[in-house]
Every structure is written in structure tokens, then in C-alpha cells.
Amino acid sequence: MSERKFYAHTAENGEWEPLEEHLLSTAKTARSLALLPFADMAFDAGLWHDVGKASHEFQSYLCGKSGRVEHAVCGAQQINRRKHLCKDMWAATALMYVISGHHAGLPDYGTRTDNEDMPTLTAKLKRMCPDCGEYADGLIDLTKTCSAYTEFLQDGLTADGESVSRLREKFVFSVRYLFSLLTDADFLETEAFCLGRRAESKCDFAAAEEKLVKKLAEFKADTQVKKARSDLQSSALAAVDASSEIFSLDMPTGSGKTLTGLRLALRLLRERGLKRIIYIIPYTSILDQTYEVFKEFFADDEILVCHSNFDFDEYANGVNKSETDYGERSAVDKMKKSAENFDAPIVLTTNVRFFESIYSNRSSRLRKLHNLTESVLVFDEIHTLPIKYFQPCFSAIEQLTENYKSTAIFMTATMPDFADLCERYVRRRMGITLLIKDKRGFSAFHNCGFEYLGECDDERIAILAAQNKSALIIVNSRKKAVELYNAAVGNKVHLSTSMTPNDRAAAFKKIRAALDNGEQITVVSTSLIEAGVDLDFDTVYRELAGLDNILQSAGRCNREGKKSNCTTYIFECDGAGSSELEAKMSITRRLIDKYGAGGLRADECIKEYYDEIYKFSISHGGVKNYMTDAKDFIGDKPYKYNFATYADKFKLIEDASYGVIIPDADIKEELEKLSRVGHADRRKLRKFTASATYSTAKDLMECGALERLGEYLILRMPEYYSEDVGLTADAFELKII
């Protein structure tokens, strides 16, 4: 290394961080986070990632000189000059992807004809960069870097076409994994320099398991429903196979699936020596209810609830925007781009956040990936995964369970045959152990009838609901929920994700009190109440949707089986939904005609529903492929992969939601910090964050109701938020005018 002193960052207090210290600390942290086959590669990525800062040009930029100085690609260029020292191009190319993209995101490979202004790896390697060769010469010996990594890639592969495909998948996933190790280590070390090192979050899993076992033992099987719950839980625990990495837990609504799944996860974590439990849920709102359940067994600081998307620009105009190539001037600049890294013992997150942590190319998203390894991955309501993304989603699960020491549990109340689906759409059969084989006990949870009402206006549904002691109305959209809430009479409560978790918690408290005291109440909700909520209503009114939604809704009607003559009524409105929702409604309507409303629970009816849904998905866009669409994602060599292109194409949901912070006295300190340095504790902000669609957030921005602070959106016109119905861009919905 050069004897000249170089620096990596400046802190808010004016302190300078020596470059050598930053490189070495990042390298050591990356190695400590890595699984063994990746340890040397992770260390070297950390040691090389910021060598471009060892230049007169960058040091002048660091001191405040105007202009741009790209440094991220310099390390990749140094690797490229030394690639002959690696045993193969896999390791060298992996390091070049990871280092060149650690600010701007993993790039496409590109072609030889790409000019240096393009964002591809090939183009970046052509750019004129500041000279840091003298500093880089003394860093590492690449001949020792790649042997364990190469053995990992080649392990278990044979010389057939299938193995070539699997090698590509292993390589692409491993690059993302190495990228997450580097970017998380870089963020953590920068944060430590700026704020001090974060205390490690620990958890007494044994104590939590003991509490849960005790709670389950206290349940008395004194009714048919409770006995059936106990039997299903015992059957699931007895069926665990020590050699299996993927389990399927099919339990009907109301059977105690959440606690059973947690019991299984804790057991598997203990027996397999894993690090954390990641609970993945389709809907943001269910996270809050699940969090309330988990709080009984874990301390609050042991649980991370992660779903809010604060970055309003991320999907604007359909583009997954990258960070800048040239990076940050100060440590605070880097911290402003950081996000949660799933470093808690218990993580509650959504399908979108989970798979974004794998298929995004951005450092702020992908830094989580290494913390998905050595974990128990519990996928609740996994049947809700979009069919067209089966291939990438299940390929990712297969990689994590087969190569990265994780274990998966699939849970749902209406489980399709995923082994068959994977064989059909992922093109190979995954080994899935069924934990519930005998389903005769499911009938104990069929405690209400079904009746189809046809098309109804808001006034009729409101009148019908008011005739019941307790009624739940579930609709497909937030807009319809507000309209029906305004039409409802008597004691009423509204629920949707446009309310903050704090206000939803208050609403649930009000609902439980009314149900416990036998008071009249009408609840109007979006689909958030269909899963993970232990509430018991006399009657349910469900707007026509998918059959799975209707069966889930029925689980809120006479949940304990102690009442008689209880009914779930299916009705239709004049509102239209997405093409996928319209297809589900059409299929369900045909099944009602064929089987009658009373036959919707029949096995043949459920099977026919999923068959029709899969046919629709295949005929309307097909299954999005992860590796085999060579024309889109693969170059002429297996290691030439277009990470940025795939990240732009991977949209698990088309209409992303965004977190809007609703100011409150309890987060005054965090908001002041946000205004001052652009960085705050997301975990504290979450409870005061309402969800808004892109169109709602855009409308609120245009009327001046929202303030932008970096990536955050803050409501500055309180008239657009109500504790009763949440956030809206339409003041009329709040009865303000």
C-alpha cells in the first residue's frame, strides 16, 4: 500500500475515517457474516470495494470539491487486471459484479460494444478511473480467494444440460449473496463509525419455546373445535422429518395454525442450530396481528416488523431506480440510503419485502439476503403467491434450503399441491414433507353455512348487518370499505392498511371489547382481517372474490363453534378490480353456480378453483422465468447475467404501497432527527406509518399534503388523515367538507 494517508468518510462531527481502517473492518465483518464457502470471497470484496477512494481526485471530492468522482468501479477494474490469478472466471466475475455495483446496484453484464457511459459491467470496466494502482498492489493475493467458492459451485453437478442450468442458478444466487455480505458490512461499519456499534440483538429461544409449549398445554380440549385443534397440532409435530428441508402445514381457518407454525419453527431452529425465524405474510396488515401474538413469547426488541416502503421514487414510472455510481461524500450520506437488514431474532415481513431482498439489484434492498440464510422461513398463506412468479419464488426457496442452510414451512388453510406445481412450473419436483395427511378433522371448523345474495348496494348490506348482534363486512378495496363504513349504522369500526398500526390496534381493542361484552357492533374491513385474526362474529358478509378469500372470511364466523344458524353471505358490488381479481370473481361465481354456495368447501370444488386460476395465469402472461429465458437474461456465457434488467422485471405486486408517516408526539424526537440528518429509527416510525398506493401518494404530493425528507414521506396536512378511516387523498371520504 502507499504510505500516503487516505480517508473513506467524514462524520457529522467532523471526524475523518482512514480508508485502510474502513476497508479492513468491512472485510472482516463481511467474512464474519458469511457461510464458510464464501468467507474468503467476502473478505476480499470488502478489502477491494473502496480502493477507488485512494486517489487525489476522490480525496479532493471528499473535502468538498464540486463534481463527481466515481470510485466503486475502480476495485472491479483492479480485479479484472488480476483475473488471470483466479482459477476460473466465475470467481473473478462474481467479485467484479459485487464491487462495481456496491453503490449503483448489481449491473447487467453487457456486451463488448457497450460504450463507457452505459451502466453495464462491461462498460464500467472500460471507464477512465482515478489511478489507485499503487495502493491496490499490496492488498491481496487473488490465488487464494476462490477455491472454496469454486468447489461450492461445482458440488453435486454432473455433465448434463440440467446441471448447466443449476450451475447458472447457483452462480447468480451466490453473486446476490456475496453482494449482500459486502453491502451490509459496508453499511454496518459506516454506521459504527458515525453512531457507534449497534448492540447485538439476542433471543432466548428456549425460554420462548417453553412459554409456547406451556400455553398450548393449558388449552382444554372441551369442545369439538378445541379437540380438533389439539389433534392437528399433535399430528403436525409428530410428522416432522429430520431429513426434510421444506414442510407443508395445511390447517383450516380457526385451527390454530399461527401457534402451531411457531411451535414447529422453534423446534426446527433448536434442533438444527439455526439463527432466526423469518415469518413471511402476504398482507402488511396481518403482520400487526401476528406481532401481537408473538409478543406473548418474545420481548419487543427481539421482534422486527418490516414492511413499510418509504422510497416513493423507487417504482415511479415503472422503473426500479438505482443509487448513484459515485457514492457518498460523508458517512451520513450513506446512512440515508440504508434500510433494515433483518438482523433480529424474529422477523415479520411480507412476500414483497422478502423476495425483493433476493431479486432487487439495489444495495438498500439486497443487503438483507445473507440474513435469510441459516433461518427458519415460515410462509403463511403461501397460496397467495402470484402464479406467474412461482418459478423465481420457488427457485429462491430451493436455493436457500438446499445451499444456504435454511428450512422452510409452507402454511395455508387451502393448500394446493405445491410439489406438483413446482414440477409443472419450476421444472423440477421439490421434496416437500406433508405434516397433515389425515384431513377428516377439518370438518370441525366448518361452523357456518354459505348463502349467495347476488348484487347488493351499500344501503342493503348496511341494513342487513345492523340486524345482527355482531357482523363483519369484508370488501375488496379501501374505497369500498370507506363507503360501507359511512353507510353503516350503530356501533361501527373500520379497518384498512391506510390506518396506522397504532390506530388499527385501537380499533381491534374496541372490537374485542364489544364482542366480549355482547354489545352490538358492525365491522367494515378490507381483506386484512381474513387471516391471523382471532375474532368471532355471528355473521359475515363477504364481497365476491377468490374462493380462498371466501373460505378465509368464513373462519371469522362462529369461529369457536358455540353458536347455531350462523352464515357467511356472499354479495357483489358494482366496483371493478384488477384483471386478476375479476378472474377470481368469475371463477368463484361459476363454482357457486355448479356446486351451490353450500358446496364451496368441497375438496373437488377447491381443486377446480386452483386449476382454473392456474390456467388463467398461464394464458395471461405465463410463468416468469428465473434463468431459462436466455434471450432476456443470459448472455453467451453462463456467468453473463443481467441483474438490473431482471430487477426491473420482477414486480411481485404491480401497484406498490408506500409508507406515509403520520406525525405524533411519541415520535417527535425521531422526526427531528429525520429533519436534521435524514436518518431515523424505522422501527419506531413504523407504528405511526399509514400505507398509501402510488396514486394516492402522488395525489397527496401534488396538493402539498406530503413533505419529502430524503426517501421518507411525512403528512403535513392532518385533514387528510382520520383515526377512523386512515389516510386518503379525497377529503370527502373523511367527511371534512
C-alpha positions, -999 to 999 in steps of 0.1 A, spaced: 0 0 0 10 36 -5 23 55 26 1 84 18 -29 88 41 -63 84 25 -97 87 40 -131 69 34 -157 91 51 -163 121 73 -187 120 102 -212 147 112 -189 158 140 -160 164 115 -141 132 123 -123 115 94 -122 77 89 -89 64 75 -95 44 43 -73 15 54 -94 11 86 -127 11 67 -115 -14 41 -102 -38 67 -132 -35 91 -156 -40 62 -136 -71 50 -136 -86 85 -173 -80 90 -182 -94 56 -162 -125 64 -178 -129 98 -213 -128 82 -206 -153 55 -211 -190 53 -178 -209 50 -176 -214 12 -179 -176 8 -157 -164 36 -126 -156 15 -146 -141 -13 -165 -119 12 -133 -107 28 -116 -98 -5 -148 -80 -17 -146 -59 15 -109 -52 11 -113 -41 -26 -147 -23 -26 -135 13 -19 -99 12 -33 -110 39 -57 -110 63 -28 -72 60 -28 -68 88 -53 -62 126 -53 -94 131 -72 -116 114 -46 -98 129 -16 -105 164 -31 -141 154 -36 -143 143 0 -131 177 11 -159 194 -7 -147 199 -43 -177 200 -67 -183 174 -94 -184 136 -94 -157 111 -87 -167 75 -94 -148 51 -71 -169 19 -70 -158 6 -103 -121 10 -96 -119 -21 -74 -136 -41 -102 -111 -29 -127 -82 -39 -104 -98 -74 -102 -101 -75 -139 -64 -68 -143 -56 -97 -120 -83 -122 -131 -57 -145 -145 -47 -152 -109 -81 -168 -103 -87 -204 -111 -118 -196 -132 -139 -167 -145 -168 -175 -121 -150 -161 -90 -134 -131 -108 -167 -121 -124 -186 -125 -92 -162 -101 -75 -164 -76 -103 -202 -77 -102 -203 -72 -65 -176 -44 -62 -187 -24 -93 -223 -24 -81 -219 -18 -44 -233 18 -48 -254 18 -81 -267 -18 -77 -258 -51 -94 -255 -43 -131 -262 -61 -163 -232 -78 -178 -235 -60 -211 -217 -67 -244 -183 -58 -260 -199 -30 -279 -212 -11 -248 -196 23 -246 -183 35 -212 -213 58 -205 -236 27 -202 -244 12 -168 -233 -24 -176 -203 -42 -161 -186 -44 -195 -190 -6 -199 -177 2 -164 -146 -19 -170 -138 5 -199 -141 37 -179 -112 60 -171 -109 60 -133 -86 77 -109 -53 58 -105 -52 37 -73 -29 10 -86 -1 17 -62 -25 14 -32 -42 -17 -47 -10 -36 -54 -4 -45 -17 -39 -56 -9 -44 -93 -16 -33 -125 -33 -62 -135 -55 -48 -170 -60 -62 -179 -25 -96 -163 -30 -118 -186 -50 -110 -223 -43 -138 -229 -17 -162 -208 -38 -155 -228 -69 -159 -261 -51 -193 -248 -39 -205 -240 -74 -193 -274 -88 -206 -295 -59 -232 -321 -69 -232 -312 -106 -228 -336 -135 -222 -330 -172 -258 -329 -184 -279 -299 -195 -299 -298 -163 -267 -293 -144 -256 -264 -166 -289 -247 -157 -285 -254 -120 -249 -241 -121 -262 -209 -135 -288 -206 -108 -262 -213 -81 -239 -187 -95 -265 -160 -99 -278 -166 -64 -243 -166 -50 -235 -133 -65 -265 -118 -49 -255 -134 -16 -219 -120 -18 -233 -86 -27 -255 -86 4 -225 -96 26 -204 -67 12 -232 -40 12 -244 -49 47 -209 -50 61 -202 -16 44 -234 -1 60 -227 -16 94 -191 -3 95 -201 31 83 -229 32 109 -204 21 136 -180 49 127 -208 75 127 -230 64 156 -211 37 175 -216 0 171 -251 -14 173 -258 -38 202 -263 -73 190 -299 -85 193 -301 -118 212 -330 -140 220 -337 -168 245 -354 -191 221 -355 -219 246 -375 -198 270 -399 -187 242 -404 -223 233 -411 -232 269 -437 -204 272 -454 -216 240 -455 -253 250 -470 -243 283 -496 -221 267 -506 -249 242 -508 -273 272 -532 -250 290 -558 -252 263 -586 -276 274 -600 -298 246 -635 -294 260 -653 -287 227 -652 -304 193 -633 -275 178 -607 -274 206 -601 -312 204 -597 -310 166 -571 -282 171 -551 -303 196 -552 -333 173 -539 -313 143 -511 -298 163 -500 -332 176 -501 -347 141 -480 -319 127 -453 -322 153 -452 -360 150 -447 -358 112 -415 -337 112 -389 -355 92 -353 -348 103 -340 -351 67 -366 -327 51 -358 -290 44 -393 -280 33 -426 -287 52 -462 -282 42 -487 -273 70 -522 -274 57 -546 -264 85 -581 -249 81 -590 -214 93 -596 -213 130 -574 -244 138 -546 -226 155 -522 -225 125 -502 -195 137 -492 -210 171 -486 -244 155 -464 -229 129 -444 -210 156 -441 -242 176 -427 -260 146 -403 -231 138 -389 -230 173 -384 -268 174 -366 -268 140 -345 -238 150 -334 -256 181 -327 -290 165 -309 -276 135 -289 -248 153 -304 -220 132 -302 -183 139 -336 -167 134 -372 -172 124 -385 -152 94 -423 -152 92 -434 -142 57 -470 -130 52 -489 -118 21 -505 -87 36 -490 -59 56 -519 -57 80 -516 -93 91 -481 -85 104 -495 -63 131 -519 -91 143 -491 -117 142 -468 -93 161 -494 -91 189 -494 -129 191 -456 -132 191 -452 -105 218 -466 -130 243 -434 -152 238 -407 -127 228 -395 -93 240 -404 -63 219 -368 -57 209 -364 -93 197 -391 -88 170 -386 -68 138 -417 -59 118 -405 -48 84 -429 -39 55 -431 -1 50 -417 11 17 -406 47 24 -389 52 -10 -416 69 -32 -393 72 -62 -384 35 -64 -412 24 -87 -421 57 -103 -428 52 -140 -423 15 -135 -385 19 -131 -366 3 -102 -342 31 -97 -306 26 -87 -284 46 -64 -257 67 -79 -225 52 -92 -202 77 -75 -215 72 -40 -214 94 -9 -194 123 3 -199 116 40 -209 87 62 -243 103 68 -249 103 31 -245 65 31 -267 61 61 -296 79 44 -298 51 19 -297 22 44 -327 0 52 -335 -28 76 -312 -58 73 -333 -84 91 -307 -87 119 -333 -95 146 -340 -130 160 -377 -128 149 -385 -110 116 -421 -104 104 -422 -93 68 -443 -96 36 -439 -117 5 -429 -85 -14 -402 -74 10 -389 -110 13 -385 -116 -24 -373 -81 -31 -345 -89 -7 -335 -116 -32 -344 -102 -67 -337 -65 -63 -303 -53 -75 -302 -24 -51 -279 -24 -21 -306 -10 2 -329 -40 -6 -304 -68 -12 -283 -62 19 -309 -84 38 -302 -116 17 -274 -130 38 -297 -129 69 -322 -151 51 -297 -180 54 -295 -203 84 -331 -194 92 -365 -210 96 -386 -194 68 -423 -196 76 -445 -187 46 -480 -180 58 -509 -182 32 -483 -192 6 -511 -200 -19 -514 -162 -24 -481 -160 -43 -488 -149 -79 -487 -179 -102 -466 -161 -128 -439 -157 -102 -439 -193 -90 -406 -201 -108 -385 -174 -93 -401 -176 -58 -397 -213 -55 -363 -213 -71 -352 -189 -44 -367 -211 -17 -349 -241 -31 -316 -222 -31 -319 -211 5 -329 -246 17 -306 -266 -4 -274 -245 -4 -277 -219 24 -288 -239 55 -324 -226 58 -356 -246 64 -390 -236 50 -425 -242 63 -454 -236 39 -487 -228 57 -522 -222 44 -558 -230 50 -563 -240 14 -531 -257 3 -526 -265 -34 -503 -294 -44 -471 -274 -44 -449 -304 -52 -469 -309 -84 -470 -272 -92 -432 -270 -89 -427 -299 -112 -450 -283 -137 -439 -247 -135 -404 -247 -118 -395 -277 -140 -384 -300 -112 -400 -316 -82 -392 -302 -48 -391 -325 -18 -420 -313 4 -429 -332 36 -467 -330 43 -473 -325 80 -511 -331 79 -521 -362 59 -554 -370 76 -579 -342 69 -610 -358 84 -608 -334 114 -612 -304 92 -650 -306 93 -649 -295 130 -640 -260 117 -669 -257 93 -692 -238 117 -712 -217 94 -732 -220 62 -729 -200 30 -755 -181 11 -752 -161 -21 -770 -128 -21 -762 -116 -56 -757 -79 -63 -764 -55 -34 -760 -18 -28 -743 -3 2 -776 5 19 -789 -30 18 -757 -45 32 -757 -19 60 -793 -27 69 -787 -64 69 -755 -61 90 -774 -39 116 -799 -67 122 -771 -89 138 -756 -86 172 -721 -88 156 -715 -85 119 -683 -84 98 -684 -69 63 -653 -76 42 -647 -59 8 -620 -59 -19 -609 -22 -18 -602 6 6 -625 29 -12 -655 5 -8 -646 -1 28 -649 37 35 -682 39 16 -697 10 35 -684 23 68 -702 56 61 -734 37 52 -733 15 84 -753 25 114 -749 19 152 -716 10 168 -692 6 139 -654 2 133 -634 5 101 -602 -14 93 -577 -10 65 -540 -6 59 -545 32 53 -547 34 91 -515 34 112 -507 2 132 -514 23 163 -549 32 152 -556 -3 139 -546 -17 173 -571 7 190 -598 -4 166 -591 -41 174 -593 -33 211 -627 -17 206 -639 -47 185 -628 -73 211 -644 -53 240 -677 -53 221 -676 -90 213 -666 -99 248 -694 -78 263 -720 -90 239 -725 -55 225 -738 -47 191 -711 -39 166 -706 -38 128 -670 -40 115 -662 -30 79 -628 -42 67 -606 -49 37 -592 -84 34 -566 -77 61 -590 -93 86 -592 -127 68 -561 -142 83 -542 -140 115 -571 -125 135 -588 -144 163 -622 -128 162 -656 -145 163 -687 -128 147 -723 -140 144 -725 -132 107 -701 -124 79 -708 -105 47 -681 -111 21 -679 -93 -12 -673 -118 -41 -636 -125 -45 -615 -156 -49 -627 -189 -32 -597 -188 -9 -608 -153 3 -643 -165 10 -632 -196 29 -608 -174 50 -636 -150 57 -659 -178 69 -632 -185 95 -644 -153 113 -680 -166 116 -688 -187 146 -651 -194 150 -654 -215 182 -685 -234 170 -705 -224 201 -734 -207 181 -760 -220 158 -775 -209 125 -745 -187 116 -740 -177 79 -714 -162 57 -732 -142 30 -716 -136 -4 -726 -104 -22 -715 -84 -52 -709 -47 -57 -707 -26 -89 -670 -19 -83 -644 -34 -107 -610 -46 -97 -578 -58 -113 -579 -83 -141 -567 -110 -117 -594 -102 -91 -620 -101 -119 -608 -136 -130 -610 -149 -94 -645 -135 -90 -657 -150 -123 -643 -184 -114 -659 -183 -79 -692 -173 -95 -691 -203 -118 -683 -226 -89 -713 -212 -69 -735 -220 -99 -720 -255 -102 -717 -266 -65 -741 -242 -48 -730 -218 -21 -731 -247 4 -707 -268 -16 -678 -243 -17 -658 -262 9 -658 -295 -10 -623 -308 -20 -633 -311 -56 -645 -275 -56 -613 -262 -41 -592 -283 -66 -612 -270 -95 -608 -234 -83 -570 -237 -83 -569 -255 -116 -589 -226 -132 -567 -200 -115 -535 -216 -128 -550 -219 -163 -559 -182 -163 -524 -172 -151 -507 -193 -178 -529 -179 -205 -524 -142 -194 -486 -138 -192 -474 -173 -182 -448 -180 -156 -420 -156 -152 -387 -174 -156 -356 -170 -135 -329 -185 -156 -342 -202 -187 -353 -171 -207 -318 -167 -221 -328 -141 -246 -338 -117 -218 -313 -125 -190 -284 -147 -201 -255 -137 -224 -234 -161 -244 -215 -173 -213 -232 -187 -182 -217 -160 -159 -231 -132 -181 -263 -122 -163 -284 -91 -165 -292 -83 -128 -306 -48 -134 -329 -60 -162 -343 -88 -141 -348 -65 -111 -369 -41 -132 -390 -70 -145 -396 -86 -111 -427 -70 -97 -444 -93 -72 -472 -67 -70 -478 -42 -97 -492 -14 -75 -467 -9 -47 -477 7 -15 -458 35 3 -453 44 39 -466 78 49 -455 89 84 -484 105 104 -468 129 129 -473 122 166 -458 134 199 -444 99 205 -421 102 175 -412 139 178 -376 131 185 -373 108 155 -389 133 132 -365 160 144 -336 136 137 -351 129 103 -352 166 95 -316 172 107 -297 142 93 -322 124 70 -320 92 91 -342 79 118 -352 46 136 -376 29 111 -388 6 139 -401 35 159 -416 52 128 -435 20 117 -463 23 143 -471 57 130 -469 49 93 -500 45 71 -500 27 38 -508 46 6 -510 34 -30 -488 51 -55 -517 71 -70 -529 82 -35 -493 93 -25 -489 111 -59 -522 130 -54 -512 140 -19 -479 152 -31 -495 173 -58 -518 190 -34 -490 198 -9 -501 174 18 -469 155 19 -433 166 27 -403 147 13 -374 142 37 -350 121 17 -368 88 10 -395 95 36 -430 109 31 -445 129 60 -481 141 62 -482 178 68 -519 184 63 -537 165 91 -571 169 75 -561 140 51 -559 115 79 -586 103 103 -582 78 131 -614 61 119 -606 55 82 -570 64 78 -552 82 50 -569 93 18 -564 118 -10 -601 125 -10 -612 149 18 -648 140 11 -642 104 23 -632 118 57 -664 139 58 -642 170 60 -663 190 35 
